[in-house]
Amino acid sequence: MKNKKQKFSKQKPSMTAAKIILIVLTAVYPIFMVMMTGAGLISNRSSYGAVIAGYGEKLIISGTLMTAAAILCLFRKSIPNLIAPFLSSAGFALCMTMTYRLIRHAESAGWTGVGKYENLPVSDMYRERLIPAAAPFLLTLAIAIIQFFSYDACEERRIRKKLKRDKENAPAPPIID
């Protein structure tokens, strides 16, 4: 019995557009805003201290998790689309936890911006940079869930299950010719 290559239906233009938007949002927020904020906190460790540098490390981890989840949901396979929401949720939860702690610390210490941000509290700057990471998080969830429950993915799983069942129930080969 030959194993035929499955023919998947062509991806809808709306899903392609959503994936392009996801790539752009992921590049802007989890990578540049979240991870670079974390890198800035780590690079200024001598000024901020070990606790704030630890927040920076966790921000980099959260950005990495959200980026990995976004990359996984670009594929139309079931397993990556099953893993992506969990990775993205873990990354986003960690990001928001560190954002909350960072904002709370900045407000209690009375940090204010420098240069053109001189009269702006640093906590507002963290809010503006880190909270919009919710957009790629939500888009990752939506794309992964839609693709996991799509007709093509369900058919793929059904066929794979049927082939496995047929293989298990196949008659035994004859012992004697």
N, C-alpha and C positions, 0 to 999 in steps of 0.2 A: 504494500500500500504506500503510494507516494504521498509525501507531505507537501501539499500545495501551499504556495505563498498566498497569504490573505490579501485581498484587495480592500483597502480602506477608502471610505468616501473622502472626497476632497474637503479640506478644512474650510469653514465658512469665513468670509471676509471679516465679519465682526469679531471672530475669535482671533484672527491674524492681527487685526487692529488692537485688540485688547492685549495681546502678547507684546506688540511693539511699544504700547504705552507702558506696560509693565517693565520692559527693559529700560526705558528712559527713566521712569520713576525709581527703579531700583538703583540705577547709576547715580541719580541725584541724591536720594535720601539714605538708604542703608549704607551705600558705599561712601559717598562724599560727605554727607552731613554727619551721620552717626559714627562711622569708623574714623573719619578725620577729627571729629570732636574728641573721640577717645584717644587718638594719637596725640592731639594737642595737650590733653590732660597728662598723658604719660611723659611727653617731652618736657613739660614744666613740673615734673615731679618734685624738684627741689623747692619750688615755690608753694605748691599745693599740699604736699605731704603724701604719705603712702596710701591713706584712705581714698583720697580723690584720684590718685593714680590707679588704684584698684577699680574705681568706677570706670575709668578710661579703658582698662583691660576688658571689663565686662561689656562696655559699649562696642568694642571691636568684635568680641565674640557674638554679640547680638546681631550686629551688622552682617557678619559672616553667615550666621544661620539664616537670616532673612534673604540674603543673596543666594545662598545654596538652594533654598526653597523655591525662589523665583526661577532659577535655572532648571530645577527639576520639573516644574510645571510647564516648561516650554515643550516637553515631549508629550506625545499622545499615548504613552504606555500606562498601564494600570498601577504598577508598583511605584514609580516616581510620583504619580498623582495622588497616591495614598500617603506617601511619606511627606510630601510638600506642606500640607496644612499643619502637621505636627511640628515640623522644623520652623516654619514661619511663625506659628503661635508661640513657640518657646523663645525664639529670637525677639519677637515683639514684646512679649511679657518682660523679658530681661531688659530690653531697651527702655520700656516705660518705667520699670522699677528704678533703674539707674537714673533716668531723667528726673523722676520724683525726688530721689535722694540728692541729686546734684542741685536741683532748684531749691530744695529746702535748705541745703547748706549755703548756697549763694545768697539767699534771702537773709538767713540768720547772721551771715558774716558781713552783709551790706555791700557785696561786690557791685561795682558799677563799671561800665565799659570804658574803653580807652579810645582816643582819637575821635572819629565821627560818631562813635557810640557812647560818648562821654556821659551824657545825662540819662542813658538807658540802663536799667538794671540788667545785670548779666543773666539773671533768672529769666527775664523776658527773651533774651537772645537764645537761651537753651530751649525755651518753649517753641520759638519760631523755627529752630533748626531740627529739633528731634521729634516733636509730636506729629508733624506731617508724614513720618514714616508709617503712619496708619494706612495711608493710601496704597502703597505697594503691598502691604500686609493683606488688606482686604481684597485687593485685586488678585493676589496669589491664591487666597482661599477660594474666590469665586471661580477662577480659571481651573484650578485643580479639581474642585468638586464637579463642575460642569463636565470636564473631560472624563473624570472617573465614572460618572453615571451616563455618559453618552452611549448612544446605540452601538457604535463601533467597539467601544471598550467592553460593553456587556456581551456583545457577540464574540469578541476575542476570548473572554473568560469562559463563556459557554462552550465554545469549540474546544478550548484547551481541556476543560473538564470532561467533555465527551470523549476526546482522544485518550485521555488518561483512563477513563472508565472502560473504553473499548480494549485498551491494551491489557488491563487487568483481567478482563473477562474473555480474552482470546483463548481459543482452544489450545491445549498443550500440544507440542509437536510429538509426532509418533516416536516411540522408543525403538521399535524394530521396523526396518524398511519393508 
